[in-house]
Each structure stands twice: as C-alpha cells, then as structure tokens.
Amino acid sequence: MQQRNPFPTADVIIEVGEDIVLVRRKNPPEGWAIPGGFVEAGESAETAAVREALEETGLAVTLVLLLGVYSDPSRDPRFHTISAVYVGRAEGSPSGGDDAAEARLFGERNLPSPIAFDHAKILSDYFTWKKTGRRPL
C-alpha cells in the first residue's frame, strides 16, 4: 500500500504599511493568492515562508506571528496540502517573480478577484484578527 500524506506548505500575509501583498498566479489554479509554497526537505515552515515571499514578491519579510494552520483536504484542488500561515512585515514595492505573474498591494476593501485556494477564508481570518485580536482555531 502506497502512503499518501498531505504536502506541507507555508504562506505569509505580508504587511507593507496598511496594505497586504497578494500575487497573481502564473499557473493553475488561476487567481490571486497569498505568497507561499511548498516546504522543501530539510527546511522549516518559517524558512519556507520567508523564502517563498522573497521568490514571489522580491520582499525580505520578517515574520511576526503564526496566524493559523489550514488543513481542509479540499483547500487545494490539485492535492491535499496543510499550510502554516504566517503574518509578516516588509518594506518596499513588491514585484512578481518565480511562479507569480504579478505582485501588488491591496487593502481589505479592494481585494482582487478571483482569489485562489482557500485564501479568501484565510484573508477573512486575518482581517478579523487585525480588528479583534482573535486568531482562528
């Protein structure tokens, strides 16, 4: 019997001033997403989050906190992933790189569409945390 475990991923909501950075994906599934990607062998989730943020946005990120862990088996239509989602801070202007066609700053009231994966839920949790201090379970 072949074991099929979920793939570990790490995402980071990057705060630049009052806005956050989202990337427009080059590859399916299409849409805008929180910068992030797969944790490589021998790498911590925190290191993966910072590396992926730099690769996709050109920004050097300082992680602030772990927002939550998202593990719904249907969160990624390609396969089951489990993501550690961090909040981080950076300075400067983002630019798309690696598998991000574009990277831009957005506020809660001007989020783009469509948003890929379960990132709309994650962003909702993030904005709730910003307003109330409550993080998701």
VOBA-1610 file (N, C-alpha, C; in pm, whole numbers, padded with zeros to 5 digits, always signed):
BEGIN
Met+00084-00119+00000Met+00000+00000+00000Met+00089+00125+00000Gln+00064+00213-00093Gln+00141+00338-00102Gln+00078+00442-00009Gln+00159+00501+00078Gln+00109+00603+00169Gln+00103+00736+00097Arg-00007+00808+00116Arg-00023+00939+00053Arg-00052+01041+00162Asn+00052+01109+00203Asn+00038+01211+00306Asn+00015+01348+00242Pro-00047+01440+00316Pro-00061+01577+00265Pro+00076+01642+00247Phe+00082+01739+00156Phe+00204+01815+00131Phe+00208+01937+00224Pro+00321+01959+00294Pro+00331+02078+00380Pro+00363+02203+00297Thr+00293+02310+00328Thr+00316+02437+00262Thr+00324+02547+00368Ala+00374+02662+00328Ala+00382+02779+00415Ala+00345+02902+00335Asp+00260+02984+00391Asp+00216+03108+00328Asp+00241+03223+00425Val+00257+03343+00369Val+00279+03459+00457Val+00199+03578+00404Ile+00114+03631+00491Ile+00043+03755+00462Ile+00142+03866+00493Ile+00187+03933+00388Ile+00291+04034+00402Ile+00226+04171+00417Glu+00251+04234+00531Glu+00203+04369+00555Glu+00310+04468+00509Val+00268+04562+00426Val+00353+04674+00385Val+00272+04799+00418Gly+00308+04865+00525Gly+00224+04974+00574Gly+00089+04919+00615Glu-00018+04980+00564Glu-00154+04936+00597Glu-00208+04833+00499Asp-00133+04802+00395Asp-00179+04710+00291Asp-00113+04574+00305Ile-00162+04478+00226Ile-00103+04344+00220Ile-00067+04313+00075Val+00026+04220+00058Val+00071+04180-00075Val-00001+04053-00118Leu-00056+04055-00237Leu-00108+03933-00300Leu-00038+03916-00433Val-00029+03791-00478Val+00034+03761-00606Val-00067+03699-00701Arg-00056+03736-00828Arg-00139+03672-00931Arg-00060+03554-00984Arg-00122+03436-00977Arg-00055+03312-01011Arg-00033+03299-01162Lys+00085+03246-01199Lys+00115+03215-01340Lys+00052+03082-01382Asn+00042+02989-01285Asn+00000+02853-01314Asn-00135+02822-01249Pro-00206+02723-01304Pro-00333+02683-01242Pro-00310+02631-01100Pro-00405+02650-01011Pro-00530+02722-01033Pro-00505+02873-01040Glu-00577+02938-01131Glu-00555+03081-01152Glu-00616+03162-01040Gly-00576+03286-01035Gly-00630+03379-00937Gly-00519+03445-00857Trp-00562+03523-00760Trp-00473+03594-00670Trp-00455+03511-00544Ala-00337+03515-00487Ala-00308+03429-00372Ala-00215+03499-00274Ile-00215+03447-00153Ile-00118+03486-00053Ile+00016+03424-00095Pro+00125+03498-00092Pro+00254+03439-00130Pro+00286+03316-00043Gly+00336+03213-00107Gly+00373+03093-00033Gly+00400+02977-00125Gly+00429+02863-00066Gly+00456+02745-00146Gly+00498+02628-00059Phe+00556+02530-00124Phe+00589+02404-00058Phe+00712+02417+00030Val+00705+02351+00145Val+00820+02340+00234Val+00912+02233+00175Glu+01038+02267+00155Glu+01135+02173+00098Glu+01193+02084+00206Ala+01244+01968+00166Ala+01307+01874+00260Ala+01420+01946+00334Gly+01424+01929+00466Gly+01527+01990+00547Gly+01502+02135+00582Glu+01385+02187+00550Glu+01354+02328+00569Glu+01239+02341+00670Ser+01245+02441+00756Ser+01134+02468+00847Ser+01024+02544+00773Ala+00904+02540+00828Ala+00793+02615+00768Ala+00823+02765+00769Glu+00887+02813+00876Glu+00920+02956+00884Glu+01018+02996+00774Thr+01119+02914+00754Thr+01218+02942+00649Thr+01152+02937+00511Ala+01063+02840+00490Ala+00992+02830+00362Ala+00907+02953+00338Ala+00839+03003+00440Ala+00754+03121+00424Ala+00836+03242+00380Val+00949+03264+00447Val+01036+03378+00413Val+01094+03360+00273Arg+01140+03239+00239Arg+01198+03211+00107Arg+01095+03233-00003Glu+00976+03175+00014Glu+00871+03188-00088Glu+00830+03334-00106Ala+00820+03409+00005Ala+00784+03550-00005Ala+00887+03626-00088Leu+01015+03601-00064Leu+01121+03667-00140Leu+01115+03628-00287Glu+01100+03497-00314Glu+01095+03449-00452Glu+00977+03507-00531Glu+00862+03518-00466Glu+00740+03559-00537Glu+00716+03709-00538Thr+00774+03783-00441Thr+00745+03926-00432Thr+00867+04016-00435Gly+00986+03958-00417Gly+01108+04037-00409Gly+01127+04107-00276Leu+01040+04079-00178Leu+01046+04147-00050Leu+01109+04058+00057Ala+01195+04118+00138Ala+01253+04050+00254Ala+01155+04065+00369Val+01102+03954+00417Val+00995+03955+00515Val+01047+03916+00653Thr+00998+03985+00754Thr+01020+03947+00893Thr+00888+03891+00944Leu+00890+03764+00987Leu+00767+03702+01038Leu+00732+03760+01174Val+00601+03783+01196Val+00552+03842+01320Val+00482+03738+01406Leu+00399+03654+01342Leu+00326+03552+01417Leu+00270+03447+01323Leu+00232+03335+01383Leu+00162+03230+01312Leu+00013+03260+01323Leu-00052+03289+01210Leu-00195+03317+01211Leu-00273+03189+01237Gly-00236+03081+01169Gly-00307+02955+01187Gly-00256+02848+01093Val-00310+02728+01111Val-00279+02615+01025Val-00407+02577+00953Tyr-00400+02567+00822Tyr-00517+02540+00738Tyr-00496+02404+00671Ser-00592+02312+00695Ser-00570+02174+00654Ser-00689+02107+00586Asp-00791+02182+00550Asp-00906+02122+00482Asp-00856+02047+00359Pro-00889+01918+00346Pro-00840+01841+00232Pro-00876+01899+00096Ser-00979+01984+00090Ser-01020+02042-00038Ser-00964+02183-00060Arg-00873+02228+00024Arg-00823+02366+00014Arg-00744+02391-00113Asp-00684+02288-00170Asp-00610+02299-00296Asp-00668+02194-00390Pro-00720+02236-00506Pro-00785+02140-00596Pro-00689+02036-00656Arg-00559+02059-00646Arg-00463+01967-00706Arg-00433+01847-00617Phe-00424+01871-00486Phe-00394+01765-00391Phe-00409+01821-00250His-00404+01732-00152His-00421+01772-00012His-00293+01841+00038Thr-00308+01963+00087Thr-00197+02037+00147Thr-00236+02082+00287Ile-00136+02101+00369Ile-00155+02160+00502Ile-00062+02281+00507Ser-00120+02399+00533Ser-00040+02521+00530Ser-00031+02588+00666Ala+00092+02622+00705Ala+00116+02712+00816Ala+00113+02852+00757Val+00021+02935+00806Val+00005+03070+00751Val+00055+03171+00853Tyr+00153+03248+00811Tyr+00217+03348+00896Tyr+00174+03488+00856Val+00194+03582+00947Val+00184+03724+00918Val+00327+03776+00927Gly+00364+03856+00828Gly+00498+03914+00826Gly+00494+04059+00782Arg+00606+04126+00800Arg+00615+04266+00759Arg+00733+04284+00665Ala+00716+04380+00574Ala+00823+04413+00481Ala+00810+04560+00443Glu+00913+04610+00377Glu+00913+04746+00324Glu+00946+04739+00176Gly+00894+04836+00101Gly+00925+04843-00041Gly+00806+04810-00127Ser+00833+04800-00257Ser+00729+04770-00355Ser+00747+04628-00404Pro+00640+04548-00398Pro+00652+04409-00444Pro+00659+04401-00596Ser+00726+04298-00645Ser+00728+04270-00789Ser+00718+04119-00807Gly+00636+04076-00901Gly+00614+03934-00923Gly+00740+03864-00969Gly+00763+03745-00916Gly+00877+03663-00955Gly+00844+03517-00935Asp+00931+03428-00980Asp+00912+03284-00969Asp+00780+03246-01036Asp+00686+03187-00963Asp+00560+03148-01028Asp+00450+03252-01006Ala+00487+03374-00969Ala+00392+03485-00955Ala+00404+03577-01076Ala+00296+03591-01150Ala+00296+03678-01267Ala+00301+03825-01227Glu+00250+03853-01108Glu+00238+03991-01063Glu+00227+03990-00911Ala+00275+04093-00846Ala+00259+04111-00702Ala+00217+04256-00678Arg+00109+04273-00601Arg+00057+04408-00578Arg+00007+04423-00436Leu-00005+04548-00394Leu-00058+04581-00262Leu-00209+04600-00270Phe-00278+04551-00167Phe-00423+04563-00158Phe-00463+04592-00014Gly-00579+04656+00000Gly-00641+04675+00131Gly-00762+04584+00141Glu-00819+04577+00259Glu-00934+04490+00279Glu-01050+04525+00186Arg-01065+04652+00154Arg-01181+04696+00074Arg-01158+04689-00077Asn-01037+04654-00121Asn-01013+04647-00266Asn-00942+04518-00307Leu-00981+04407-00243Leu-00919+04279-00276Leu-00955+04239-00419Pro-00863+04177-00490Pro-00888+04138-00630Pro-00973+04010-00636Ser-01010+03977-00759Ser-01087+03855-00782Ser-01038+03792-00911Pro-01039+03660-00919Pro-01074+03565-00814Pro-00957+03542-00720Ile-00989+03494-00601Ile-00885+03457-00504Ile-00875+03305-00504Ala-00753+03255-00518Ala-00728+03111-00533Ala-00732+03038-00399Phe-00745+02905-00411Phe-00741+02814-00297Phe-00845+02854-00192Asp-00809+02841-00064Asp-00896+02885+00045Asp-00849+03020+00099His-00780+03097+00015His-00718+03220+00063His-00819+03329+00098Ala-00940+03325+00044Ala-01043+03421+00086Ala-01077+03399+00233Lys-01087+03273+00275Lys-01114+03243+00416Lys-00997+03286+00503Ile-00876+03257+00458Ile-00757+03296+00536Ile-00752+03448+00550Leu-00779+03520+00442Leu-00777+03667+00448Leu-00887+03718+00540Ser-01003+03656+00539Ser-01111+03694+00631Ser-01065+03674+00776Asp-01000+03560+00803Asp-00947+03535+00937Asp-00842+03640+00975Tyr-00758+03677+00880Tyr-00654+03778+00905Tyr-00718+03912+00940Phe-00815+03956+00860Phe-00877+04087+00887Phe-00956+04085+01017Thr-01015+03972+01054Thr-01082+03960+01184Thr-00979+03973+01296Trp-00864+03905+01280Trp-00758+03916+01380Trp-00711+04061+01393Lys-00694+04131+01282Lys-00648+04270+01287Lys-00746+04358+01365Lys-00876+04329+01352Lys-00978+04412+01418Lys-01001+04372+01563Thr-00991+04243+01594Thr-01033+04195+01726Thr-00920+04134+01810Gly-00809+04098+01745Gly-00702+04030+01817Gly-00725+03880+01831Arg-00839+03830+01782Arg-00870+03687+01790Arg-00818+03616+01668Arg-00741+03511+01691Arg-00691+03428+01582Arg-00782+03307+01565Pro-00785+03250+01445Pro-00870+03132+01421Pro-00818+03013+01501Leu-00907+02918+01525Leu-00866+02795+01594Leu-00791+02705+01500
//
